[in-house]
Amino acid sequence: MKFRVERDVLSEAVAWVVRGLSNRPPVPVLAGVLLTADPEGTLTFSAYDYEVSATVTVEAEVSEGGQVLVLGRLLADIARNLPAKPVEVSTDGSKVSLTCGSSRFSLIQMPVADYPQLPGQAEASGSVPGDSFTQAVNQVSIAADRGDTLPILTGVRVEIAGEKITMLATDRYRLAQRELTWSPGMTDADHVCLIPARTLSETAKSLGASASVDLSLGEAGRGDGLVGFEAGQRRTTTRLLDGEYPKVTSIFPSSVDSVAVVDTQAFIEAVRRVALVAERNTPVRLRFSDGQLAIEAGTGDDAQGSEAVESTLEGPEIEIAFNPQFLLDGLNVLGQPFTRLSFTQPSRPAVISGQAELEGEADDSYRYVLMPVRFAG
């Protein structure tokens, strides 16, 4: 095998495919990246760990086709630090020779025959705009559980019905739901799957800059347990989580007693400042009255902080407390100039959504449900 490729092309391609490789893979070959050179002038990089696969194809000057397997992270480190000159790669016995300007490296070939077969990419089920996909995943994945007590809660539930995608995640203390439209291959598309939140988030960040992202959900009943994403020349698959996701949509309040609207950025900044005095696992208190939101943290002999911002209120005044980080998580991904908070009682979940104007309609395509924290007094 022998090929020539631009340094930046090599660096970006290798960095993308190895981003999810484990530092301690169960099988040594899973630490490798597979390079496939096609005499037609393309170079394909692949990585796979039985859970997530990643493949990217780039243009290259291929003198001799073939395949080699080398340590992925080592190749990524080398490529990132090479001088800004074309890179020549060729096989030399059991080694892979890499030359860039006066820099020369010799890498050990790993056994290609021992490398597992990459999962095939199913036909695209439809496409979604890249920016919408990235925003939706960011808004929902923040609510997924980061522990391993209940593995099923570490996933994002994705339900597809026709032209609508509904993403849902919860860690039992908050719940995030986002609805968006897509262009399905079939108008009667009907799928439900549970995708690991961390993998979905990384995929959205790496593919979302493209104009659109193709989703491959497989055929109903095929049971391959995979979902695929493709944008441009980048393709990735991930294995789905097994199990029945709890029916958590009942958490959404069926009625609303009070509704407050606050400038989102002013709200974020005030909560961030006041929360500086909140000790670990202690809440910030929000007191909504006509024309004002008072934010407080700390009691008694502890450090205390308070701030007030303008707000509107429809309904009875209410005082409620939240975990400050959970509150900020939802506000930071809201993506709207104004935040709308809907309440029933101080002991019941509150619903956070956004709206474009102070007196405008709420945008319920994204809803963030936050459980309150009890506080003294």
Secondary structure, DSSP 4 states (H G I P E B T S, - for coil): -EEEE-HHHHHHHHHHHTTT--SS-SSGGGGEEEEEEETTTEEEEEEE-SSEEEEEEEE-EEEE-EEEEEEHHHHHHHHHTS-SS-EEEEEETTEEEEEETTEEEEEEPB-GGGSPPPPPPPPP-EEEEHHHHHHHHHHHHTTS--SSSSGGGGEEEEEEETTEEEEEEE-SSEEEEEEEE-EESSTT-EEEEEEEHHHHHHHHHHHTTSSEEEEE---TT----EEEEEETTEEEEEEPPPSPPP--GGGS-S--SEEEEEEHHHHHHHHHHHGGGPPTT-PEEEEEETTEEEEEE--TTS--EEEEEEEEEESS-EEEEE-HHHHHHHHHT--SSEEEEEES-TTS-EEEEEESSTTS--EEEEEEEE-------
